């Protein structure tokens, strides 16, 4: 395989529903999107504003920022908007320009891709398979100090492992590196925390008051089922946000995404029902998969689950599931994982039952 093909394959994502399916339409367990689907209120907001696309979007995004400030309890001057969370990884790294970045692995591939795009040297902090891929934040901080890196990126919860990091653990990291005269930046990706009712135990926003070299990224596309629109936001101190605003396209969030986001953030019943549904279904799916032959599921915390395969490789398993009309995420291209790991989303009961039936057939 050519080097260029290997590099491209390394950064392949799930959610490719555009290829022909043997059953006519894919059942997509490879992308971690809210199983509730698009809310009717968000659909209406998009439809009601279709004619407004003859105008440029509000460069200040005032309506959306006001909704974000109220929903998450953050000052507007701490907010920067992104065309999805991924754009904010690139924007941050292109703006801060760290010479080196430390990544716990396995983790979301866009962290590495964005780091390389900014010219940074990428260092790995491997998580231990034998201990369940748990991230020790003090050990991570000590590694960052030892290696002399200028930035560290973590997912909370981590994708694909689902491991959660309490706010106190993040503060431990910041205290250790804060003893340096020039401490590294910490980027925390909280894109899946909205799926938990106890998300406040893990959010890092309160730490912004004390630690200036902290940047928090949040996706709205996953929780509100609008990945095709792309929408996310970042939180940081005023100086960093001003630098990021100067470095981005002034119209980076389109008009329909702004309207959809503002409408979505007011849907308290939708949010509550989502959290309840995901909690119930991830418990059901985990318990059933724990009984399955040839599968060892890692304990899930949000709307996805990492699986260890015991009878076939992830490539073989993924191909066999495609024959059943189901997409799952082959995780063999994640640094830190071997060729026996896949990730599945948590969906509604009937869809989860179809997944379980297909897995039983494939693993038999």
Secondary structure, 3 states (H helix, E strand, C coil): CCHHHHHHHHCCCCCCCCCCCCCCCCEECCCCCCCCCCCHHHHHHHHHCHHHHHCCCCCCCHHHHHHHHHHHCCCHHHEEEECCHHHHHHHHHHHHCCCEEEEEECCCHHHHHHHHHCCCEEEEEECCCCCCCCCCHHHHHHHHHHHCCCEEEEECCCCCCCCCCCHHHHHHHHHHHCCCCCCCEEEEECCCHHHCCCHHHCCCHHHHHCCCCEEEEEECCCCCCCCCCCCEEEECCHHHHHHHHHHCCCCCCCHHHHHHHHHHCCCHHHHHHHHHHHHHHHHHHHHHHHHCCCEEECCCCCCEEEEEECCCCHHHHHHHHHHCCEECEECCCCCCCCCCEEEEECCCHHHHHHHHHHHHHHHC
